[in-house]
């Protein structure tokens, strides 16, 4: 009798799940997720509350998008407060996100656009703004897909990821190979869908092409002269979050071929992060 009841429950759950899948697949239209409630209810006017992953010892953030956003806030001297979180996520299910005057703003690109408008940050010339947009898309999409493969190949990457997870170190040691296997699978699927699947030599060739384009775009201390722009924040976020945390293939490529790009990142650190990087 008990077995029959259990079997009946399993069948009902299976049918329910099948009907739900059919409904979601064929009878609904994909929509943007609902905007979550504001977490900082006692906010101060015109203070940006930046929600991002916890810091690690060597860099302010392992996430290039979190580092990009914090760099933007520092570069343009926007009043802000960093809130480290391992559980909260944006409307899109990602970090970083910010809250400004009771408004939830997801995604680093949307954050930049919204803050540039709110704090009246001037644009570059039309030509430079176009160049900046192209560089940002290159860094945040194509180069990122290559960088993440280099990060994921290093054991130190998983040690850094698990450092922010609560629990005893012995449990993290057990979890590390499992996390590595799952993460590598996800990286392979993501990069394959974004830019295609490449051999190690092919990926390195494409990495060189991206880095050369960025290095050739440095026109002074920074990309567009002697003042940091939002494009610098994006490029720095991608390069620095991969170069400085721990030795890896990407850092070796920079050291061997792109000294100007390395010096460029060091200048941004000196100006904006004098105490946050272990170089």
SETIMI-212456 format. One record per residue (C-alpha): residue number from 1; x, y, z. Coordinates in steps of 0.1 Angstrom, whole numbers, plus 5000, padded with zeros to 4 digits. Each point is the difference from the previous one (the first is absolute). Example, Ala and Ser with C-alpha at 12.3 -4.5 7.8 and 13.67 -1.06 7.14 Angstrom:
2
k/east/north/up
1/5123/4955/5078
2/5014/5034/4993
This chain:
279
k/east/north/up
1/5000/5000/5000
2/5028/5024/5010
3/5019/4992/4968
4/4969/5007/4979
5/4995/5034/5017
6/5037/5009/4994
7/4997/4989/4963
8/4968/5020/4996
9/5017/5031/5014
10/5030/4996/4977
11/4977/4996/4970
12/4980/5031/5010
13/5032/5021/5005
14/5013/4988/4966
15/4968/5010/4982
16/5000/5033/5018
17/5036/5007/4990
18/4992/4990/4964
19/4970/5022/4998
20/5019/5029/5015
21/5028/4996/4974
22/4975/4999/4972
23/4983/5031/5013
24/5033/5019/5004
25/5012/4989/4966
26/4970/5005/4978
27/4974/5021/5018
28/5020/5029/5015
29/5022/5028/4986
30/5034/5006/5016
31/5000/5031/5021
32/5025/5020/5021
33/4999/4990/5036
34/4982/5022/5025
35/5021/5027/5016
36/5008/4989/5036
37/4993/5022/5030
38/5026/5025/5012
39/5023/4986/5027
40/5013/5033/5013
41/4969/5017/5013
42/5017/5027/5020
43/5020/5011/4970
44/5017/5035/4997
45/4991/5022/4971
46/5024/4996/4970
47/5021/4973/5017
48/5005/4969/4979
49/4998/4967/5018
50/5021/4975/4981
51/4992/4963/5007
52/5028/4977/4989
53/5019/4968/5008
54/5023/5001/5031
55/5035/5013/4996
56/5031/4977/5000
57/5035/5007/5012
58/5017/5008/4967
59/4974/5020/4981
60/4968/5019/5009
61/4979/4975/4981
62/5004/4969/4979
63/4970/5011/4979
64/5010/5022/4971
65/4965/5016/5000
66/5002/5008/5037
67/5035/5014/4997
68/4989/5021/4970
69/4971/5015/5019
70/5019/5008/5031
71/5028/5016/4978
72/4974/5021/4983
73/4987/5013/5034
74/5035/5008/5012
75/5011/5016/4967
76/4971/5024/4999
77/5000/5006/5038
78/4964/4989/5003
79/4989/4996/5037
80/4995/4963/5005
81/5000/4971/5025
82/5011/4965/4992
83/4978/4972/5013
84/5016/4966/4998
85/4976/4971/4995
86/5000/4963/4992
87/4963/4996/4997
88/4983/5031/4986
89/4996/5003/4962
90/4987/5026/4975
91/4968/4998/4980
92/5020/4980/4975
93/5014/4976/5025
94/5035/5015/5000
95/5025/5023/5018
96/5007/5028/5001
97/4969/5021/5004
98/4995/5034/5016
99/4973/5019/5018
100/4997/5037/4995
101/4973/5021/5017
102/4978/4970/5003
103/5005/4987/4965
104/5014/4965/4992
105/5024/5001/4971
106/5013/4966/4987
107/5029/4993/4976
108/5033/5019/4998
109/4992/5015/4967
110/4966/5013/5011
111/5016/5013/5032
112/5025/5020/4980
113/4974/5015/4977
114/4977/5009/5029
115/5028/5015/5022
116/5015/5020/4971
117/4966/5016/4995
118/4992/5005/5037
119/5033/5015/5009
120/5004/5019/4967
121/5033/4984/4989
122/5009/5015/4967
123/5004/4979/4969
124/5032/4998/4979
125/5000/5014/4964
126/4977/4980/4977
127/5030/4982/4984
128/5016/4991/5033
129/4967/4990/5015
130/4995/4975/4971
131/5035/4987/5005
132/4994/4996/5037
133/4968/4981/4994
134/5018/4976/4977
135/5028/4994/5025
136/4976/4994/5028
137/4981/4974/4979
138/5032/4983/4991
139/5012/4999/5036
140/4967/4990/5016
141/4990/4973/4974
142/5028/4986/4978
143/5030/5005/5023
144/4980/4989/5031
145/4991/4967/4984
146/5037/4992/4995
147/5010/5014/5034
148/4975/4978/5018
149/5015/4969/4985
150/5035/5010/5013
151/4986/5007/5035
152/4981/4968/5001
153/5031/4980/4992
154/5017/5010/5032
155/4995/4983/5034
156/5005/5034/5017
157/4968/5012/4984
158/4979/4974/5018
159/5018/5007/5033
160/4991/5037/4996
161/4964/4992/4991
162/4995/4977/5030
163/5016/5024/5024
164/4968/5020/5001
165/4978/4969/5007
166/4993/4993/5036
167/5010/4967/5015
168/5031/4981/5012
169/5031/4999/4977
170/5000/4962/5000
171/4965/5001/4983
172/5013/5025/4975
173/5029/4978/4991
174/4976/4972/4993
175/4977/5023/4980
176/5028/5015/4979
177/5003/4973/4973
178/4962/4997/4997
179/4997/5038/4996
180/5029/5000/4975
181/4983/4973/4978
182/4967/5017/5000
183/5015/5035/4994
184/5022/4988/4971
185/4969/4984/4983
186/4981/5033/5004
187/5029/5020/4987
188/5003/4977/4969
189/4963/5004/4993
190/5001/5038/5005
191/5031/5008/4980
192/4989/4976/4972
193/4967/5018/4997
194/5015/5034/5002
195/5031/4998/4977
196/5003/4964/4990
197/5022/4971/5011
198/5037/5003/4993
199/5032/4981/5006
200/5025/5014/5026
201/5021/5015/4972
202/4970/5015/4982
203/4987/5016/5032
204/5034/5015/5008
205/5002/5014/4965
206/4967/5018/5005
207/5010/5012/5034
208/5031/5016/4985
209/4979/5017/4974
210/4976/5015/5027
211/5029/5011/5023
212/5019/5016/4971
213/4969/5020/4990
214/4996/5012/5036
215/5037/5009/5004
216/5001/5018/4967
217/4970/5021/5012
218/5019/5015/5030
219/5005/5036/4989
220/5016/5014/5032
221/4999/4990/5037
222/4966/4984/4991
223/4980/4990/4970
224/4990/5035/4989
225/5026/5022/5016
226/5009/5010/5035
227/4966/4995/5016
228/4983/4967/5009
229/4968/4994/4980
230/4973/4974/5004
231/5017/4979/4973
232/5031/4999/5022
233/4978/4986/5028
234/4987/4972/4978
235/5034/4990/4985
236/5017/5002/5034
237/4973/4979/5015
238/5005/4972/4975
239/5038/5001/4999
240/5007/5006/5037
241/4976/4974/5014
242/5018/4974/4980
243/5036/5012/5002
244/5005/5008/5037
245/4982/4973/5021
246/5024/4971/4993
247/5025/4990/4973
248/4983/4985/4969
249/5004/4998/4963
250/4984/5034/4994
251/5024/5017/5024
252/5029/4983/4983
253/4988/5012/4966
254/4998/5036/5013
255/5035/4998/5016
256/5015/4986/4968
257/4984/5022/4974
258/4981/5030/5013
259/5021/5021/5024
260/4982/5032/4991
261/4966/4984/5010
262/5015/4988/5033
263/5014/5035/5008
264/4966/5014/4991
265/4982/4978/5026
266/5027/5009/5026
267/4992/5037/4994
268/4963/4995/5007
269/5008/4980/5031
270/5023/5028/5012
271/4974/5026/4994
272/4968/4982/5012
273/5011/4969/5021
274/5032/5008/5018
275/4992/4975/5028
276/4978/4974/4984
277/5023/4980/4978
278/5029/4977/5009
279/5024/5005/4971
